[in-house]
């Protein structure tokens, strides 16, 4: 009997660290922090302002998708638009809002990605579906739809809006 009581006491002591301290539950645990949420809203508002100033500076006329990507069609060719699970071959140049070129496909030719499947910016997956083969466009993708808070750890700095000058060369694979 003493061994049983000793075992239970040992078990209980091990469960709470043996110091009699009871873990405290944090009120509102799991709910977003209002200060953090407001900070995010402010950051998005500032980035939207920077995008609008960039659009004015270059004289572009863009439309904004429901998810925040700005699009200006440069060449609009008749034909079916891209759909998820198709391969899109594109020529592109990626710039930052200050005009610095981060990446381009000019040296290696068109690059391909699987729409809605490959690891490219979510804003690019969305915007490419507005294009038909032969189309070219300007896509301005806010950081929260591009590389986010950390950038790409290479050419895209943290919290950067990216600007795609893009041409859809061809589509292949699964279609409508």
Number of C-alpha atoms within 10 A of each C-alpha: 6 7 8 9 10 11 12 12 13 12 13 13 14 11 12 12 11 12 9 10 9 9 7 6 7 7 7 8 8 7 7 9 11 9 9 10 11 11 12 12 12 12 13 15 12 12 18 15 12 15 20 14 13 16 16 12 9 8 9 14 12 17 13 13 12 7 13 15 21 22 21 16 18 13 13 14 14 10 11 14 17 26 23 18 16 21 22 27 19 22 20 22 17 22 21 18 17 9 11 11 16 15 14 18 14 11 6 8 12 17 16 18 17 19 22 19 13 13 10 14 18 19 23 18 22 18 20 24 17 16 24 23 20 15 21 23 21 23 24 30 26 24 22 18 19 23 23 17 12 12 16 14 9 7 14 23 18 14 18 22 25 27 25 21 18 22 23 23 17 17 22 13 12 11 13 9
